Amino acid sequence: MTDVTEIPPVDPVLEPDVPVAKEGLWRTRIRLWNRSFTKNWEIFSRNRLGVAGVVFVAFFGFLAILHPILMATVWPEEIYDPVRGNDTVILEKTVVPDGEVTDPITEISFTEAMIFGNFFPEEGDVVLVGQAPAPPNSAHLLGTDPFGRDILSQLMKSSQAAFTLGVIAAVSAVTIATTIGSVAAFYGGWVDSWLMRQADLILLLPLLPLLIVIGSLYEVGLWQLGLLIGILSGLGATAIILKSQALSVKVKPFNDAARVAGGSNWHIITRHIMPNVLPLSFLYMMFEVVGAIFLEATLSFFGLLSIPMSWGIMINTAHTQGYTLFGLAAWWLLFPAGLSVTLFGAGFFLIGRAMDEVVNPRLRAR
């Protein structure tokens, strides 16, 4: 009888190069990620404010996706382009003496006719006046701005700019802060001191005045602004906060096990410390989006950014054309853009607060 030598089973840890073992390992990881996501979503969904934040963000995401579809299929570019479009309604108005206008749609005072027509009219003359801004109507659901451009189209185009800016600022800030915080916590000593003193110096800089100075000296676009906000935020307060989280991860036993197994310092930082800091990093990513949106709106209001269209530019247009002092007479020039900035920022803020309960178990127990 021939002896048969039994082949021992493949250990996926000891033999990582075996394709079957790799496939089984990845399936295990996917199941663990799916289980973790399901559990965290259950915790998140119990927070009604967090769910409301998701609804707000999803609404603006829908607007951002819908705009290019409408421009390609339904809306004529010469009318609904948010920057170059124009649909000014021309009205015929009869000149009447000052103070005797009874119907603003068909009559115009002598002084107003002189301003619009740039000539000296007489009573009874007919003047062609462009109606811009126009109030909401069937063709323009949110009306038009002082240049005859569609407000709804501008609002939807600005949603794209808001998402682009938020993603750039948040990803760059969290990437820098997570790396600096993990390195400072792992090495300690002079490395920690030097990196944290740099963060303290960044905290001393007033962010908004600094961006105003940069915007007045250089041409700053959407990508440049996002990177500026991300770098300044990532090198400052966010790095200090994530470093405190990395310090609690550094003392975990699995780091000692990885070192005993021959793992290098960079391996321990990137494979063990940084992945365990990422949940808190994602939390602060939400808050970075809020700060970036408000900073962009402020700088656009001052006219310091080279951006085709944004909510801040919409408010700036109404202000420079003198409609901010009209109260509710031209509400469609201010309210849609201002409300969009508020709801978009509130959406990410509420998501961040709800994620705080997922990341911090002590908040769940309250």
RODO-2510 file (C-alpha; in nm, 4 decimals, decimal comma):
residues 366
     n   res          X          Y          Z
     1     m     0,0000     0,0000     0,0000
     2     t     0,1422     0,3321    -0,1031
     3     d     0,1813     0,5973     0,1652
     4     v    -0,0026     0,9173     0,0889
     5     t     0,1487     1,2324     0,2336
     6     e    -0,1203     1,4695     0,3554
     7     i    -0,0730     1,8273     0,2321
     8     p    -0,1361     2,0741     0,5116
     9     p    -0,3958     2,3475     0,4493
    10     v    -0,2735     2,6845     0,3247
    11     d    -0,2553     2,9532     0,5899
    12     p    -0,3537     3,2862     0,4268
    13     v    -0,1377     3,4745     0,6754
    14     l     0,1781     3,2651     0,6206
    15     e     0,1225     3,2204     0,2462
    16     p    -0,0219     3,5512     0,1227
    17     d     0,0893     3,4880    -0,2360
    18     v    -0,1506     3,2008    -0,2903
    19     p    -0,4425     3,3272    -0,5100
    20     v    -0,7072     3,1223    -0,3261
    21     a    -0,5857     3,2521     0,0091
    22     k    -0,5903     3,6092    -0,1166
    23     e    -0,9441     3,5700    -0,2449
    24     g    -1,0610     3,4299     0,0876
    25     l    -0,8864     3,7090     0,2778
    26     w    -1,0518     3,9787     0,0667
    27     r    -1,3922     3,8155     0,1079
    28     t    -1,3424     3,8212     0,4833
    29     r    -1,2417     4,1860     0,4735
    30     i    -1,5444     4,2787     0,2592
    31     r    -1,7779     4,0981     0,5012
    32     l    -1,6217     4,2838     0,7943
    33     w    -1,6480     4,6203     0,6160
    34     n    -2,0102     4,5474     0,5234
    35     r    -2,0927     4,4473     0,8812
    36     s    -1,9231     4,7591     1,0187
    37     f    -2,1016     4,9847     0,7694
    38     t    -2,4408     4,8309     0,8494
    39     k    -2,3879     4,8746     1,2226
    40     n    -2,2680     5,2344     1,1869
    41     w    -2,5552     5,3230     0,9539
    42     e    -2,8048     5,1914     1,2087
    43     i    -2,6497     5,4212     1,4698
    44     f    -2,6410     5,7135     1,2268
    45     s    -2,9994     5,6676     1,1039
    46     r    -3,1339     5,6934     1,4582
    47     n    -3,0196     6,0555     1,4614
    48     r    -3,2972     6,2495     1,2846
    49     l    -3,0847     6,5608     1,2456
    50     g    -2,8186     6,3570     1,0703
    51     v    -3,0774     6,2131     0,8311
    52     a    -3,2031     6,5676     0,7637
    53     g    -2,8454     6,6672     0,6811
    54     v    -2,8224     6,3822     0,4297
    55     v    -3,1482     6,5019     0,2690
    56     f    -3,0136     6,8588     0,2368
    57     v    -2,6870     6,7452     0,0806
    58     a    -2,8658     6,4986    -0,1497
    59     f    -3,0990     6,7762    -0,2692
    60     f    -2,8098     6,9979    -0,3750
    61     g    -2,6356     6,6984    -0,5261
    62     f    -2,9488     6,6395    -0,7354
    63     l    -2,9423     7,0027    -0,8506
    64     a    -2,5745     6,9765    -0,9444
    65     i    -2,6333     6,6618    -1,1521
    66     l    -2,9562     6,7891    -1,3107
    67     h    -2,8136     7,1193    -1,4407
    68     p    -2,5955     6,9831    -1,7275
    69     i    -2,8799     6,7497    -1,8280
    70     l    -3,1249     7,0396    -1,8558
    71     m    -2,8714     7,2518    -2,0444
    72     a    -2,8132     6,9712    -2,2956
    73     t    -3,1782     6,8769    -2,3505
    74     v    -3,4315     7,1411    -2,2443
    75     w    -3,2827     7,4833    -2,1733
    76     p    -3,1479     7,6974    -2,4623
    77     e    -2,7952     7,8065    -2,3812
    78     e    -2,8470     8,1652    -2,4968
    79     i    -3,1225     8,2078    -2,2348
    80     y    -3,0364     7,9751    -1,9463
    81     d    -2,6583     7,9834    -1,9403
    82     p    -2,5813     8,0943    -1,5810
    83     v    -2,3073     8,3357    -1,6911
    84     r    -2,3796     8,4451    -2,0517
    85     g    -2,7543     8,3812    -2,0787
    86     n    -3,0031     8,6651    -2,1138
    87     d    -3,3805     8,6783    -2,1273
    88     t    -3,4598     9,0420    -2,0589
    89     v    -3,8258     9,1225    -2,1190
    90     i    -3,8768     9,4494    -2,3131
    91     l    -4,1812     9,6497    -2,1994
    92     e    -4,3395     9,9554    -2,3607
    93     k    -4,4070    10,2217    -2,0984
    94     t    -4,5753    10,5598    -2,1363
    95     v    -4,4013    10,8610    -1,9811
    96     v    -4,6043    11,0377    -1,7128
    97     p    -4,5076    11,3223    -1,4757
    98     d    -4,3147    11,2335    -1,1615
    99     g    -4,5370    11,1131    -0,8810
   100     e    -4,8315    11,0238    -1,1096
   101     v    -4,7394    10,6609    -1,1931
   102     t    -5,0498    10,4477    -1,1288
   103     d    -4,9446    10,1284    -1,3142
   104     p    -4,5693    10,0507    -1,2984
   105     i    -4,6061     9,7903    -1,5759
   106     t    -4,7347    10,0347    -1,8397
   107     e    -4,6220    10,3743    -1,7052
   108     i    -4,2883    10,5276    -1,6181
   109     s    -4,2053    10,8582    -1,4524
   110     f    -4,0250    11,1382    -1,6345
   111     t    -3,7070    11,0967    -1,4219
   112     e    -3,6898    10,7180    -1,4672
   113     a    -3,7464    10,7501    -1,8421
   114     m    -3,4620    10,9984    -1,8639
   115     i    -3,2320    10,7553    -1,6797
   116     f    -3,3285    10,4495    -1,8869
   117     g    -3,3490    10,6235    -2,2230
   118     n    -3,0626    10,8685    -2,1713
   119     f    -3,2691    11,1499    -2,3333
   120     f    -3,5243    11,4126    -2,2303
   121     p    -3,8676    11,2615    -2,3009
   122     e    -4,1995    11,4395    -2,3044
   123     e    -4,5226    11,3376    -2,1401
   124     g    -4,6979    11,0711    -2,3468
   125     d    -4,3825    10,9383    -2,5147
   126     v    -4,3376    10,5594    -2,5267
   127     v    -4,0128    10,4247    -2,3819
   128     l    -3,8797    10,0698    -2,4261
   129     v    -3,7598     9,9434    -2,0884
   130     g    -3,5974     9,6080    -2,0191
   131     q    -3,7581     9,4278    -1,7258
   132     a    -3,4593     9,2945    -1,5362
   133     p    -3,4582     9,1661    -1,2761
   134     a    -3,7853     8,9892    -1,3519
   135     p    -3,9893     8,8195    -1,0772
   136     p    -4,0556     8,4435    -1,0870
   137     n    -4,2706     8,3307    -1,3780
   138     s    -4,3433     8,0190    -1,5823
   139     a    -4,0258     8,0551    -1,7904
   140     h    -3,8015     8,1394    -1,4950
   141     l    -3,9239     7,9712    -1,1779
   142     l    -3,6982     8,1844    -0,9562
   143     g    -3,6933     8,4939    -1,1775
   144     t    -3,3939     8,6610    -1,3381
   145     d    -3,1101     8,8740    -1,2022
   146     p    -3,0351     9,2379    -1,3003
   147     f    -2,8611     9,1116    -1,6162
   148     g    -3,1517     8,8912    -1,7301
   149     r    -2,9884     8,5625    -1,6271
   150     d    -3,1949     8,2770    -1,4853
   151     i    -3,1657     8,2500    -1,1049
   152     l    -3,2505     7,8776    -1,0921
   153     s    -2,9804     7,7965    -1,3462
   154     q    -2,7297     7,9977    -1,1450
   155     l    -2,8383     7,8190    -0,8267
   156     m    -2,7874     7,4757    -0,9824
   157     k    -2,4508     7,5707    -1,1339
   158     s    -2,3376     7,7063    -0,7965
   159     s    -2,4195     7,3683    -0,6376
   160     q    -2,1522     7,2123    -0,8578
   161     a    -1,9001     7,4741    -0,7438
   162     a    -1,9944     7,4159    -0,3788
   163     f    -1,9391     7,0387    -0,4026
   164     t    -1,6107     7,0825    -0,5907
   165     l    -1,4763     7,3320    -0,3388
   166     g    -1,5931     7,1280    -0,0415
   167     v    -1,4355     6,8052    -0,1656
   168     i    -1,1017     6,9702    -0,2491
   169     a    -1,0789     7,1528     0,0837
   170     a    -1,1954     6,8587     0,2945
   171     v    -0,9800     6,5889     0,1297
   172     s    -0,6627     6,8003     0,1305
   173     a    -0,7154     6,9170     0,4897
   174     v    -0,7872     6,5709     0,6288
   175     t    -0,5042     6,4065     0,4335
   176     i    -0,2499     6,6576     0,5645
   177     a    -0,3880     6,6592     0,9191
   178     t    -0,4091     6,2784     0,9461
   179     t    -0,0515     6,2360     0,8225
   180     i     0,0945     6,5075     1,0460
   181     g    -0,1034     6,3975     1,3514
   182     s    -0,0059     6,0310     1,3106
   183     v     0,3638     6,1075     1,2540
   184     a     0,3764     6,3481     1,5496
   185     a     0,2060     6,0981     1,7811
   186     f     0,4242     5,8048     1,6718
   187     y     0,7666     5,9661     1,6922
   188     g     0,7069     6,2150     1,9724
   189     g     1,0089     6,4123     2,0952
   190     w     1,1437     6,6887     1,8752
   191     v     0,9358     6,5732     1,5759
   192     d     0,6158     6,6169     1,7743
   193     s     0,7288     6,9511     1,9157
   194     w     0,8301     7,0910     1,5765
   195     l     0,5092     6,9836     1,3990
   196     m     0,2826     7,1092     1,6785
   197     r     0,4618     7,4454     1,6972
   198     q     0,4011     7,4813     1,3234
   199     a     0,0347     7,4109     1,3888
   200     d     0,0306     7,6750     1,6635
   201     l     0,1751     7,9300     1,4188
   202     i    -0,0969     7,8479     1,1645
   203     l    -0,3599     7,8944     1,4356
   204     l    -0,2265     8,2444     1,5021
   205     l    -0,2977     8,3458     1,1405
   206     p    -0,6482     8,4913     1,0873
   207     l    -0,7762     8,2750     0,8032
   208     l    -1,0326     8,5073     0,6466
   209     p    -0,8148     8,8231     0,6400
   210     l    -0,5268     8,6155     0,5026
   211     l    -0,7447     8,4830     0,2193
   212     i    -0,8715     8,8359     0,1479
   213     v    -0,5122     8,9576     0,1098
   214     i    -0,4209     8,6630    -0,1145
   215     g    -0,7358     8,7121    -0,3241
   216     s    -0,6583     9,0807    -0,3742
   217     l    -0,2983     9,0111    -0,4833
   218     y    -0,3404     8,6985    -0,6970
   219     e    -0,6042     8,5410    -0,9198
   220     v    -0,7634     8,2711    -0,7064
   221     g    -0,9921     8,0126    -0,8650
   222     l    -1,1952     7,7280    -0,7197
   223     w    -0,9116     7,4746    -0,7066
   224     q    -0,6628     7,7235    -0,5659
   225     l    -0,9063     7,8327    -0,2950
   226     g    -0,9856     7,4727    -0,2011
   227     l    -0,6171     7,3852    -0,1695
   228     l    -0,5438     7,7014     0,0302
   229     i    -0,8218     7,6280     0,2776
   230     g    -0,7232     7,2613     0,2967
   231     i    -0,3535     7,3305     0,3579
   232     l    -0,4117     7,6006     0,6188
   233     s    -0,6726     7,3919     0,8003
   234     g    -0,4770     7,0681     0,7735
   235     l    -0,1627     7,2236     0,9161
   236     g    -0,3517     7,3898     1,2015
   237     a    -0,6251     7,2897     1,4430
   238     t    -0,7285     6,9677     1,2660
   239     a    -0,3747     6,8273     1,2933
   240     i    -0,3685     6,8938     1,6677
   241     i    -0,7043     6,7200     1,7214
   242     l    -0,6135     6,4145     1,5115
   243     k    -0,2777     6,3891     1,6879
   244     s    -0,4599     6,3426     2,0203
   245     q    -0,6566     6,0556     1,8654
   246     a    -0,3367     5,9049     1,7215
   247     l    -0,1775     5,9098     2,0683
   248     s    -0,4540     5,6837     2,2001
   249     v    -0,4040     5,4470     1,9052
   250     k    -0,0248     5,4394     1,9436
   251     v    -0,0411     5,2520     2,2783
   252     k    -0,2605     4,9700     2,1444
   253     p    -0,1074     4,6199     2,1600
   254     f    -0,1369     4,5543     1,7853
   255     n     0,1348     4,8159     1,7233
   256     d     0,3750     4,6218     1,9466
   257     a     0,2797     4,3005     1,7679
   258     a     0,3495     4,4609     1,4306
   259     r     0,6904     4,5827     1,5514
   260     v     0,7805     4,2358     1,6838
   261     a     0,6765     4,0876     1,3495
   262     g     0,9302     4,3135     1,1779
   263     g     0,7084     4,6002     1,0669
   264     s     0,8850     4,9283     0,9925
   265     n     0,7883     5,2613     1,1457
   266     w     0,6178     5,3736     0,8254
   267     h     0,4323     5,0402     0,8045
   268     i     0,2970     5,0861     1,1571
   269     i     0,1960     5,4475     1,0869
   270     t     0,0203     5,3769     0,7559
   271     r    -0,1276     5,0330     0,8310
   272     h    -0,2211     5,0638     1,1983
   273     i    -0,2288     5,4204     1,3289
   274     m    -0,3714     5,6140     1,0329
   275     p    -0,6566     5,3666     0,9552
   276     n    -0,7698     5,3898     1,3187
   277     v    -0,7596     5,7703     1,3054
   278     l    -0,9612     5,7856     0,9814
   279     p    -1,3090     5,7645     1,1459
   280     l    -1,2386     6,0875     1,3335
   281     s    -1,0822     6,2295     1,0169
   282     f    -1,4055     6,1707     0,8235
   283     l    -1,5936     6,3504     1,0993
   284     y    -1,3774     6,6607     1,0651
   285     m    -1,4006     6,6329     0,6872
   286     m    -1,7695     6,7260     0,7189
   287     f    -1,6827     7,0349     0,9221
   288     e    -1,4142     7,1372     0,6718
   289     v    -1,6770     7,1463     0,3965
   290     v    -1,8905     7,3848     0,6046
   291     g    -1,5991     7,6219     0,6650
   292     a    -1,4937     7,6170     0,2998
   293     i    -1,8443     7,7042     0,1761
   294     f    -1,8790     8,0005     0,4106
   295     l    -1,5316     8,1291     0,3243
   296     e    -1,6039     8,1067    -0,0484
   297     a    -1,9345     8,2909    -0,0082
   298     t    -1,7607     8,5677     0,1864
   299     l    -1,4756     8,6079    -0,0620
   300     s    -1,7132     8,5972    -0,3604
   301     f    -1,9288     8,8645    -0,1981
   302     f    -1,6207     9,0867    -0,1853
   303     g    -1,5462     9,0033    -0,5500
   304     l    -1,2042     8,8510    -0,4748
   305     l    -1,2389     8,5164    -0,6550
   306     s    -1,2051     8,4190    -1,0192
   307     i    -1,5048     8,1836    -1,0282
   308     p    -1,7702     8,1871    -1,3056
   309     m    -2,0671     8,1375    -1,0754
   310     s    -2,1334     8,0668    -0,7074
   311     w    -2,3862     8,1549    -0,4400
   312     g    -2,1572     8,4283    -0,3121
   313     i    -2,1353     8,5802    -0,6609
   314     m    -2,5158     8,5801    -0,6861
   315     i    -2,5396     8,7786    -0,3611
   316     n    -2,2576     9,0068    -0,4787
   317     t    -2,4467     9,0805    -0,8029
   318     a    -2,7595     9,1812    -0,6122
   319     h    -2,5526     9,3984    -0,3796
   320     t    -2,3492     9,5780    -0,6462
   321     q    -2,6644     9,6525    -0,8463
   322     g    -2,8235     9,8130    -0,5395
   323     y    -3,0930     9,5549    -0,4608
   324     t    -2,9829     9,4678    -0,1055
   325     l    -3,1646     9,7780     0,0244
   326     f    -3,4929     9,6957    -0,1503
   327     g    -3,6129     9,4627     0,1265
   328     l    -3,8591     9,2031    -0,0045
   329     a    -3,9220     9,3899    -0,3303
   330     a    -3,6589     9,1765    -0,5082
   331     w    -3,6443     8,8795    -0,2698
   332     w    -3,5543     8,6299    -0,5443
   333     l    -3,2133     8,7953    -0,5853
   334     l    -3,1043     8,7278    -0,2251
   335     f    -3,3101     8,4561    -0,0587
   336     p    -3,2378     8,1576    -0,2912
   337     a    -2,8603     8,2051    -0,2773
   338     g    -2,8515     8,2900     0,0934
   339     l    -3,0786     7,9989     0,1824
   340     s    -2,8665     7,7623    -0,0291
   341     v    -2,5478     7,8586     0,1567
   342     t    -2,7259     7,8066     0,4888
   343     l    -2,8872     7,4721     0,4049
   344     f    -2,5788     7,3295     0,2332
   345     g    -2,3548     7,4195     0,5263
   346     a    -2,6177     7,2991     0,7749
   347     g    -2,6438     6,9670     0,5920
   348     f    -2,2762     6,8828     0,6310
   349     f    -2,2735     7,0164     0,9877
   350     l    -2,5663     6,7929     1,0869
   351     i    -2,3999     6,4934     0,9199
   352     g    -2,0839     6,5678     1,1179
   353     r    -2,2745     6,5866     1,4457
   354     a    -2,4466     6,2557     1,3720
   355     m    -2,1142     6,0947     1,2778
   356     d    -1,9776     6,2118     1,6122
   357     e    -2,2106     5,9641     1,7813
   358     v    -2,0809     5,6869     1,5541
   359     v    -1,7167     5,7692     1,6264
   360     n    -1,7570     5,8434     1,9983
   361     p    -1,9408     5,5597     2,1844
   362     r    -1,9765     5,7743     2,4978
   363     l    -2,2171     6,0050     2,3135
   364     r    -2,4370     5,7091     2,2216
   365     a    -2,4939     5,6239     2,5858
   366     r    -2,6380     5,9665     2,6703
***
